[in-house]
Amino acid sequence: MKRFLQELLICLLLFFWSSVAFAQDKAIKILYDRLKDPVTSIESSAQIYRQLTRLYAKQHNYAAALEVAQKRQIYNEEQKAKKNWQKSILIWLVCTEHRVPIRRL
């Protein structure tokens, strides 16, 4: 009876670990699909990259986790530059639009 319980416990543990690995793989696929969505905001993209890094680290796939972390850093820098560029264009447009000679005031 004791041997049967040990084998049953081993089977349950193997089933649990395989289902966890399957769920993590599915979560990674879903997160990559969400990254491809064009309406994903900067904040949610950064959060997705953090989640991907965490999932890869849980799977002991440290090379993939490092790669995702580097992509996240590059993406964050690009988004900050893009945001600053858009802000400077907006400021320039507002300044040029409201340029009024003193005589008109």
VENZI-V888197 format. One record per run of one state. SS is the DSSP state (h for helix, s for strand, l for the rest). FROM is the first residue (numbers start at 1). TO is the last residue. If there is no record, write none. Layout:
# VENZI-V888197
SS_FROM_TO ; SS_FROM_TO
This chain:
# VENZI-V888197
l_1_1 ; h_2_36 ; l_37_41 ; h_42_58 ; l_59_61 ; h_62_97 ; l_98_101 ; h_102_104 ; l_105_105
